[in-house]
Amino acid sequence: MRIGIVSDTHNNLDNCRQIVDLFNRAGVEQVVHTGDITQAKTIDVFAHLDMPMVGVFGNNDLERDALDVAIECHGFNFVEPPLSLVLSKRRLLVVHDPLDLEAMELETYDVILHGHTHRQTILHEGSQLTFNPGECAGMMQGFNAIGILDLHQLQPEIVTF
């Protein structure tokens, strides 16, 4: 199973349209958003995904009433972090801010996904992977990124656009 990971979209609708196209062309089976969607119209763009999306809220998701309505309307599932998932027999933990991980028991998870820093993180510690694809809301073409993760191999890929 391959999943798409995106974070900190910060209402950059042009980039979000590109992200939807990239995930749809890549044929991922699930998208995980690690927070900072910002506004409901961003969720409306993600409604064009060919696969389901789940995620957590970030520190800039302040328009919660509108976000909650859009998320429910489009059938997505977002929660306050942390989000624990099992996909393809892998246990995933999703947070927005990696500092939240300091107070958590992490040893039972195969994959830890986060955002917030806008910096790429690919860290293998034993059999555990921590992954953040980095910046995707920037204005400089070629420096924005999303992630694709092969859950069978625990092999992350950074896709720039």
N, CA and C atoms as a LAMMPS dump frame, in Angstrom:
ITEM: TIMESTEP
0
ITEM: NUMBER OF ATOMS
483
ITEM: BOX BOUNDS ff ff ff
-5.0000000000000000e+02 5.0000000000000000e+02
-5.0000000000000000e+02 5.0000000000000000e+02
-5.0000000000000000e+02 5.0000000000000000e+02
ITEM: ATOMS id mol type element x y z
1 1 1 N 0.847 -1.187 0
2 1 2 C 0 0 0
3 1 3 C 0.884 1.238 0
4 2 1 N 0.533 2.187 -0.85
5 2 2 C 1.24 3.468 -0.898
6 2 3 C 0.287 4.565 -0.451
7 3 1 N 0.795 5.412 0.453
8 3 2 C -0.02 6.524 0.929
9 3 3 C 0.676 7.838 0.597
10 4 1 N -0.123 8.889 0.497
11 4 2 C 0.413 10.22 0.277
12 4 3 C 0.412 10.986 1.589
13 5 1 N 1.449 11.783 1.791
14 5 2 C 1.552 12.594 2.998
15 5 3 C 1.745 14.039 2.59
16 6 1 N 0.952 14.93 3.214
17 6 2 C 1.047 16.355 2.94
18 6 3 C 0.86 17.102 4.249
19 7 1 N 1.521 18.236 4.354
20 7 2 C 1.421 19.022 5.57
21 7 3 C 1.51 20.495 5.261
22 8 1 N 0.942 21.288 6.159
23 8 2 C 1.142 22.738 6.121
24 8 3 C 0.804 23.34 4.763
25 9 1 N -0.38 23.026 4.266
26 9 2 C -0.802 23.564 2.97
27 9 3 C -1.141 25.048 3.056
28 10 1 N -1.466 25.538 4.239
29 10 2 C -1.642 26.967 4.508
30 10 3 C -2.434 27.709 3.436
31 11 1 N -3.464 27.052 2.932
32 11 2 C -4.401 27.707 2.028
33 11 3 C -3.789 28.166 0.702
34 12 1 N -2.68 27.576 0.297
35 12 2 C -2.119 27.883 -1.019
36 12 3 C -2.879 27.014 -2.038
37 13 1 N -3.967 27.563 -2.568
38 13 2 C -4.875 26.778 -3.404
39 13 3 C -4.233 26.298 -4.696
40 14 1 N -3.39 27.109 -5.307
41 14 2 C -2.711 26.664 -6.535
42 14 3 C -1.854 25.436 -6.247
43 15 1 N -1.096 25.474 -5.164
44 15 2 C -0.278 24.321 -4.818
45 15 3 C -1.141 23.123 -4.452
46 16 1 N -2.25 23.364 -3.755
47 16 2 C -3.137 22.258 -3.391
48 16 3 C -3.704 21.57 -4.628
49 17 1 N -4.023 22.338 -5.657
50 17 2 C -4.499 21.726 -6.912
51 17 3 C -3.414 20.841 -7.518
52 18 1 N -2.178 21.289 -7.471
53 18 2 C -1.06 20.475 -7.973
54 18 3 C -0.881 19.222 -7.114
55 19 1 N -1.031 19.374 -5.804
56 19 2 C -0.887 18.24 -4.897
57 19 3 C -1.951 17.183 -5.194
58 20 1 N -3.181 17.607 -5.393
59 20 2 C -4.26 16.675 -5.737
60 20 3 C -3.909 15.937 -7.026
61 21 1 N -3.444 16.66 -8.025
62 21 2 C -3.069 16.037 -9.293
63 21 3 C -1.923 15.037 -9.103
64 22 1 N -0.924 15.403 -8.313
65 22 2 C 0.22 14.507 -8.073
66 22 3 C -0.22 13.226 -7.374
67 23 1 N -1.052 13.34 -6.341
68 23 2 C -1.514 12.145 -5.641
69 23 3 C -2.404 11.291 -6.534
70 24 1 N -3.286 11.919 -7.302
71 24 2 C -4.151 11.154 -8.198
72 24 3 C -3.334 10.414 -9.249
73 25 1 N -2.331 11.075 -9.827
74 25 2 C -1.488 10.413 -10.831
75 25 3 C -0.631 9.318 -10.221
76 26 1 N -0.213 9.494 -8.963
77 26 2 C 0.624 8.49 -8.299
78 26 3 C -0.179 7.262 -7.887
79 27 1 N -1.491 7.402 -7.84
80 27 2 C -2.333 6.259 -7.496
81 27 3 C -2.203 5.816 -6.044
82 28 1 N -1.922 6.746 -5.143
83 28 2 C -1.866 6.36 -3.737
84 28 3 C -3.267 5.948 -3.28
85 29 1 N -3.325 5.13 -2.237
86 29 2 C -4.609 4.612 -1.781
87 29 3 C -5.238 5.434 -0.666
88 30 1 N -4.438 6.274 -0.032
89 30 2 C -4.893 7.079 1.103
90 30 3 C -3.996 8.306 1.173
91 31 1 N -4.549 9.445 1.598
92 31 2 C -3.754 10.64 1.851
93 31 3 C -3.883 10.98 3.326
94 32 1 N -2.75 11.343 3.922
95 32 2 C -2.719 11.783 5.316
96 32 3 C -2.22 13.226 5.332
97 33 1 N -3.032 14.108 5.917
98 33 2 C -2.651 15.524 6.051
99 33 3 C -2.24 15.736 7.501
100 34 1 N -1.036 16.258 7.707
101 34 2 C -0.52 16.401 9.063
102 34 3 C -0.731 17.798 9.64
103 35 1 N -1.708 18.524 9.133
104 35 2 C -2.156 19.747 9.784
105 35 3 C -1.753 21.045 9.131
106 36 1 N -2.409 22.104 9.554
107 36 2 C -2.313 23.454 9.016
108 36 3 C -2.907 23.542 7.611
109 37 1 N -4.182 23.207 7.566
110 37 2 C -4.983 23.338 6.352
111 37 3 C -5.325 24.813 6.172
112 38 1 N -5.746 25.444 7.221
113 38 2 C -6.035 26.86 7.408
114 38 3 C -7.475 27.234 7.097
115 39 1 N -7.961 26.988 5.879
116 39 2 C -9.319 27.416 5.55
117 39 3 C -10.096 26.315 4.835
118 40 1 N -11.416 26.408 4.932
119 40 2 C -12.304 25.389 4.364
120 40 3 C -12.156 25.259 2.853
121 41 1 N -11.839 26.355 2.169
122 41 2 C -11.732 26.245 0.705
123 41 3 C -10.583 25.336 0.291
124 42 1 N -9.606 25.136 1.165
125 42 2 C -8.54 24.171 0.88
126 42 3 C -9.103 22.752 0.88
127 43 1 N -9.985 22.462 1.825
128 43 2 C -10.638 21.149 1.87
129 43 3 C -11.455 20.933 0.6
130 44 1 N -12.089 21.995 0.1
131 44 2 C -12.861 21.884 -1.145
132 44 3 C -11.972 21.472 -2.309
133 45 1 N -10.744 21.949 -2.336
134 45 2 C -9.799 21.537 -3.393
135 45 3 C -9.437 20.059 -3.229
136 46 1 N -9.182 19.641 -1.982
137 46 2 C -8.826 18.242 -1.735
138 46 3 C -9.979 17.284 -2.016
139 47 1 N -11.184 17.797 -2.154
140 47 2 C -12.324 16.951 -2.504
141 47 3 C -12.152 16.309 -3.875
142 48 1 N -11.212 16.795 -4.673
143 48 2 C -10.955 16.223 -5.998
144 48 3 C -9.971 15.058 -5.965
145 49 1 N -9.553 14.663 -4.767
146 49 2 C -8.718 13.464 -4.65
147 49 3 C -9.521 12.233 -5.057
148 50 1 N -8.851 11.272 -5.647
149 50 2 C -9.483 10.009 -6.036
150 50 3 C -9.465 8.992 -4.902
151 51 1 N -8.95 9.378 -3.741
152 51 2 C -8.818 8.47 -2.613
153 51 3 C -9.231 9.199 -1.335
154 52 1 N -9.457 8.46 -0.26
155 52 2 C -9.841 9.114 0.996
156 52 3 C -8.674 9.892 1.612
157 53 1 N -9.027 10.864 2.448
158 53 2 C -8.022 11.634 3.171
159 53 3 C -8.407 11.687 4.643
160 54 1 N -7.408 11.518 5.492
161 54 2 C -7.55 11.666 6.933
162 54 3 C -6.468 12.626 7.4
163 55 1 N -6.611 13.118 8.613
164 55 2 C -5.565 13.997 9.094
165 55 3 C -5.811 14.534 10.476
166 56 1 N -4.902 15.413 10.86
167 56 2 C -4.981 16.092 12.144
168 56 3 C -5.004 17.597 11.904
169 57 1 N -5.502 18.308 12.897
170 57 2 C -5.491 19.763 12.839
171 57 3 C -4.154 20.284 13.352
172 58 1 N -3.749 21.438 12.812
173 58 2 C -2.514 22.08 13.235
174 58 3 C -2.782 23.373 13.972
175 59 1 N -1.728 24.043 14.358
176 59 2 C -1.835 25.269 15.152
177 59 3 C -2.414 26.443 14.37
178 60 1 N -2.458 26.385 13.048
179 60 2 C -3.041 27.461 12.241
180 60 3 C -4.444 27.152 11.737
181 61 1 N -5.021 26.06 12.202
182 61 2 C -6.377 25.692 11.797
183 61 3 C -7.376 26.333 12.754
184 62 1 N -7.493 27.651 12.644
185 62 2 C -8.278 28.433 13.591
186 62 3 C -9.741 28.585 13.185
187 63 1 N -10.047 28.387 11.911
188 63 2 C -11.432 28.512 11.43
189 63 3 C -12.121 27.155 11.505
190 64 1 N -12.165 26.605 12.723
191 64 2 C -12.592 25.23 12.911
192 64 3 C -14.031 24.964 12.511
193 65 1 N -14.941 25.892 12.76
194 65 2 C -16.334 25.635 12.394
195 65 3 C -16.457 25.409 10.895
196 66 1 N -15.86 26.284 10.111
197 66 2 C -15.918 26.148 8.651
198 66 3 C -15.156 24.908 8.184
199 67 1 N -14.007 24.647 8.782
200 67 2 C -13.239 23.442 8.429
201 67 3 C -14.041 22.186 8.729
202 68 1 N -14.648 22.134 9.908
203 68 2 C -15.428 20.948 10.279
204 68 3 C -16.572 20.7 9.305
205 69 1 N -17.241 21.759 8.868
206 69 2 C -18.344 21.613 7.908
207 69 3 C -17.822 21.064 6.583
208 70 1 N -16.728 21.64 6.071
209 70 2 C -16.166 21.189 4.786
210 70 3 C -15.66 19.753 4.88
211 71 1 N -15.012 19.42 5.972
212 71 2 C -14.488 18.061 6.16
213 71 3 C -15.627 17.053 6.165
214 72 1 N -16.69 17.349 6.896
215 72 2 C -17.833 16.44 6.935
216 72 3 C -18.514 16.358 5.576
217 73 1 N -18.659 17.488 4.907
218 73 2 C -19.312 17.533 3.594
219 73 3 C -18.607 16.639 2.585
220 74 1 N -17.284 16.603 2.649
221 74 2 C -16.51 15.839 1.665
222 74 3 C -16.128 14.442 2.155
223 75 1 N -16.568 14.079 3.344
224 75 2 C -16.356 12.717 3.826
225 75 3 C -14.951 12.428 4.314
226 76 1 N -14.214 13.464 4.676
227 76 2 C -12.878 13.254 5.229
228 76 3 C -12.978 13.061 6.735
229 77 1 N -11.88 12.659 7.345
230 77 2 C -11.837 12.471 8.791
231 77 3 C -10.607 13.184 9.337
232 78 1 N -10.822 14.223 10.134
233 78 2 C -9.738 14.96 10.791
234 78 3 C -10.035 15.014 12.283
235 79 1 N -8.971 14.93 13.079
236 79 2 C -9.108 14.966 14.533
237 79 3 C -8.02 15.856 15.119
238 80 1 N -8.207 16.197 16.382
239 80 2 C -7.11 16.823 17.118
240 80 3 C -6.014 15.777 17.272
241 81 1 N -4.763 16.166 17.119
242 81 2 C -3.701 15.169 17.274
243 81 3 C -3.62 14.668 18.721
244 82 1 N -3.211 13.434 18.873
245 82 2 C -2.654 12.527 17.874
246 82 3 C -3.733 11.675 17.205
247 83 1 N -3.405 11.198 16.024
248 83 2 C -4.24 10.256 15.287
249 83 3 C -3.455 8.958 15.162
250 84 1 N -4.072 7.879 15.575
251 84 2 C -3.455 6.563 15.462
252 84 3 C -4.205 5.786 14.39
253 85 1 N -3.46 5.221 13.447
254 85 2 C -4.043 4.486 12.322
255 85 3 C -3.347 3.139 12.171
256 86 1 N -4.064 2.191 11.622
257 86 2 C -3.456 0.953 11.159
258 86 3 C -3.789 0.843 9.679
259 87 1 N -2.747 0.86 8.853
260 87 2 C -2.89 0.726 7.407
261 87 3 C -1.913 -0.345 6.944
262 88 1 N -2.401 -1.279 6.196
263 88 2 C -1.559 -2.332 5.655
264 88 3 C -0.705 -2.987 6.751
265 89 1 N -1.341 -3.251 7.88
266 89 2 C -0.726 -3.906 9.037
267 89 3 C 0.383 -3.084 9.693
268 90 1 N 0.472 -1.807 9.353
269 90 2 C 1.458 -0.904 9.971
270 90 3 C 0.73 0.047 10.908
271 91 1 N 1.308 0.28 12.072
272 91 2 C 0.754 1.24 13.025
273 91 3 C 1.371 2.599 12.763
274 92 1 N 0.52 3.581 12.513
275 92 2 C 0.965 4.938 12.228
276 92 3 C 0.477 5.882 13.311
277 93 1 N 1.319 6.831 13.657
278 93 2 C 0.978 7.903 14.571
279 93 3 C 1.131 9.208 13.81
280 94 1 N 0.1 10.055 13.855
281 94 2 C 0.104 11.314 13.122
282 94 3 C -0.076 12.454 14.118
283 95 1 N 0.856 13.414 14.08
284 95 2 C 0.748 14.636 14.868
285 95 3 C 1.09 15.804 13.945
286 96 1 N 0.808 16.998 14.407
287 96 2 C 1.243 18.162 13.644
288 96 3 C 2.632 18.597 14.106
289 97 1 N 2.755 18.932 15.359
290 97 2 C 4.003 19.455 15.914
291 97 3 C 4.836 18.307 16.474
292 98 1 N 6.064 18.115 15.974
293 98 2 C 6.879 17.006 16.481
294 98 3 C 7.214 17.127 17.968
295 99 1 N 7.114 18.308 18.543
296 99 2 C 7.358 18.441 19.983
297 99 3 C 6.319 17.675 20.796
298 100 1 N 5.142 17.448 20.214
299 100 2 C 4.112 16.659 20.895
300 100 3 C 4.551 15.211 21.108
301 101 1 N 5.504 14.757 20.331
302 101 2 C 5.965 13.371 20.425
303 101 3 C 6.728 13.095 21.717
304 102 1 N 7.289 14.141 22.305
305 102 2 C 8.108 13.961 23.501
306 102 3 C 7.345 13.333 24.655
307 103 1 N 6.053 13.561 24.735
308 103 2 C 5.243 13.05 25.844
309 103 3 C 4.522 11.751 25.491
310 104 1 N 4.85 11.142 24.372
311 104 2 C 4.105 9.966 23.909
312 104 3 C 4.958 8.708 23.956
313 105 1 N 4.268 7.591 24.113
314 105 2 C 4.903 6.281 24.011
315 105 3 C 4.958 5.927 22.523
316 106 1 N 6.144 5.852 21.964
317 106 2 C 6.288 5.715 20.512
318 106 3 C 6.689 4.318 20.052
319 107 1 N 7.118 3.461 20.97
320 107 2 C 7.723 2.202 20.56
321 107 3 C 6.767 1.253 19.844
322 108 1 N 5.458 1.436 19.99
323 108 2 C 4.521 0.52 19.329
324 108 3 C 4.205 0.933 17.894
325 109 1 N 4.738 2.052 17.448
326 109 2 C 4.411 2.551 16.105
327 109 3 C 5.515 2.216 15.102
328 110 1 N 5.08 1.88 13.902
329 110 2 C 6.01 1.638 12.797
330 110 3 C 6.37 2.931 12.091
331 111 1 N 5.395 3.853 12.021
332 111 2 C 5.561 5.101 11.271
333 111 3 C 5.042 6.259 12.115
334 112 1 N 5.833 7.321 12.16
335 112 2 C 5.417 8.561 12.803
336 112 3 C 5.437 9.646 11.736
337 113 1 N 4.296 10.296 11.544
338 113 2 C 4.174 11.36 10.556
339 113 3 C 3.922 12.677 11.278
340 114 1 N 4.603 13.723 10.824
341 114 2 C 4.362 15.047 11.412
342 114 3 C 4.587 16.113 10.364
343 115 1 N 4.225 17.328 10.729
344 115 2 C 4.432 18.501 9.892
345 115 3 C 5.048 19.595 10.721
346 116 1 N 4.517 20.798 10.599
347 116 2 C 4.809 21.972 11.415
348 116 3 C 6.144 22.644 11.109
349 117 1 N 7.193 21.903 10.9
350 117 2 C 8.531 22.487 10.749
351 117 3 C 8.807 22.997 9.335
352 118 1 N 8.042 22.538 8.37
353 118 2 C 8.248 22.86 6.954
354 118 3 C 9.601 22.342 6.46
355 119 1 N 10.179 21.413 7.19
356 119 2 C 11.462 20.818 6.8
357 119 3 C 11.296 19.316 6.641
358 120 1 N 11.998 18.786 5.656
359 120 2 C 11.935 17.347 5.422
360 120 3 C 12.61 16.595 6.558
361 121 1 N 11.943 15.527 6.968
362 121 2 C 12.498 14.615 7.958
363 121 3 C 12.289 13.201 7.458
364 122 1 N 13.366 12.476 7.319
365 122 2 C 13.32 11.042 7.041
366 122 3 C 14.3 10.421 8.019
367 123 1 N 13.754 9.789 9.051
368 123 2 C 14.587 9.254 10.117
369 123 3 C 14.193 7.81 10.38
370 124 1 N 15.13 6.91 10.134
371 124 2 C 14.935 5.492 10.446
372 124 3 C 15.64 5.205 11.76
373 125 1 N 14.881 4.756 12.746
374 125 2 C 15.46 4.325 14.016
375 125 3 C 14.984 2.904 14.262
376 126 1 N 15.891 1.96 14.07
377 126 2 C 15.502 0.558 14.132
378 126 3 C 14.504 0.276 13.031
379 127 1 N 13.341 -0.251 13.404
380 127 2 C 12.309 -0.552 12.401
381 127 3 C 11.26 0.55 12.307
382 128 1 N 11.521 1.692 12.941
383 128 2 C 10.555 2.797 12.958
384 128 3 C 11.004 3.918 12.024
385 129 1 N 10.036 4.491 11.298
386 129 2 C 10.287 5.604 10.384
387 129 3 C 9.558 6.838 10.879
388 130 1 N 10.275 7.957 10.966
389 130 2 C 9.659 9.259 11.199
390 130 3 C 9.787 10.045 9.91
391 131 1 N 8.657 10.619 9.437
392 131 2 C 8.634 11.216 8.1
393 131 3 C 7.821 12.503 8.087
394 132 1 N 8.403 13.534 7.519
395 132 2 C 7.736 14.794 7.199
396 132 3 C 8.248 15.193 5.819
397 133 1 N 7.37 15.287 4.824
398 133 2 C 7.847 15.638 3.487
399 133 3 C 8.312 17.082 3.351
400 134 1 N 7.965 17.949 4.317
401 134 2 C 8.461 19.324 4.288
402 134 3 C 7.499 20.316 3.677
403 135 1 N 8.059 21.379 3.168
404 135 2 C 7.331 22.55 2.652
405 135 3 C 6.506 22.216 1.41
406 136 1 N 5.243 22.63 1.416
407 136 2 C 4.427 22.463 0.198
408 136 3 C 3.624 23.705 -0.123
409 137 1 N 3.7 24.736 0.711
410 137 2 C 2.886 25.935 0.499
411 137 3 C 3.703 27.117 0.007
412 138 1 N 4.956 26.872 -0.328
413 138 2 C 5.821 27.959 -0.769
414 138 3 C 5.504 28.433 -2.175
415 139 1 N 6.058 29.563 -2.514
416 139 2 C 5.794 30.176 -3.818
417 139 3 C 6.879 29.86 -4.859
418 140 1 N 7.947 29.198 -4.451
419 140 2 C 9.047 28.92 -5.38
420 140 3 C 8.884 27.54 -5.996
421 141 1 N 8.6 27.538 -7.29
422 141 2 C 8.402 26.283 -8.008
423 141 3 C 9.642 25.416 -7.892
424 142 1 N 9.422 24.13 -7.672
425 142 2 C 10.517 23.175 -7.557
426 142 3 C 11.016 22.984 -6.14
427 143 1 N 10.561 23.804 -5.208
428 143 2 C 10.997 23.694 -3.814
429 143 3 C 9.887 23.194 -2.893
430 144 1 N 8.717 22.946 -3.447
431 144 2 C 7.604 22.411 -2.676
432 144 3 C 7.652 20.887 -2.743
433 145 1 N 7.135 20.241 -1.69
434 145 2 C 7.241 18.785 -1.648
435 145 3 C 6.043 18.153 -0.954
436 146 1 N 5.737 16.956 -1.406
437 146 2 C 4.805 16.053 -0.739
438 146 3 C 5.535 14.73 -0.574
439 147 1 N 4.924 13.836 0.187
440 147 2 C 5.546 12.537 0.383
441 147 3 C 4.664 11.411 -0.096
442 148 1 N 5.312 10.357 -0.528
443 148 2 C 4.639 9.1 -0.834
444 148 3 C 5.385 8.03 -0.056
445 149 1 N 4.623 7.216 0.646
446 149 2 C 5.235 6.206 1.498
447 149 3 C 4.713 4.828 1.136
448 150 1 N 5.633 3.946 0.8
449 150 2 C 5.317 2.54 0.578
450 150 3 C 5.314 1.874 1.95
451 151 1 N 4.14 1.49 2.412
452 151 2 C 4.035 0.922 3.75
453 151 3 C 4.598 -0.486 3.851
454 152 1 N 4.647 -1.222 2.762
455 152 2 C 5.215 -2.569 2.813
456 152 3 C 6.72 -2.498 3.052
457 153 1 N 7.39 -1.624 2.347
458 153 2 C 8.846 -1.499 2.442
459 153 3 C 9.3 -0.432 3.436
460 154 1 N 8.354 0.362 3.953
461 154 2 C 8.656 1.565 4.754
462 154 3 C 9.654 2.448 4.022
463 155 1 N 9.371 2.633 2.735
464 155 2 C 10.239 3.426 1.864
465 155 3 C 9.566 4.746 1.528
466 156 1 N 10.087 5.861 2.088
467 156 2 C 9.514 7.171 1.775
468 156 3 C 10.103 7.763 0.49
469 157 1 N 9.29 8.533 -0.174
470 157 2 C 9.717 9.241 -1.381
471 157 3 C 9.272 10.686 -1.271
472 158 1 N 10.15 11.595 -1.617
473 158 2 C 9.825 13.02 -1.672
474 158 3 C 9.533 13.366 -3.124
475 159 1 N 8.395 13.991 -3.365
476 159 2 C 8.02 14.431 -4.7
477 159 3 C 7.989 15.958 -4.681
478 160 1 N 8.842 16.583 -5.473
479 160 2 C 8.889 18.048 -5.514
480 160 3 C 8.093 18.572 -6.711
481 161 1 N 7.627 19.787 -6.537
482 161 2 C 6.851 20.418 -7.624
483 161 3 C 7.047 21.914 -7.569
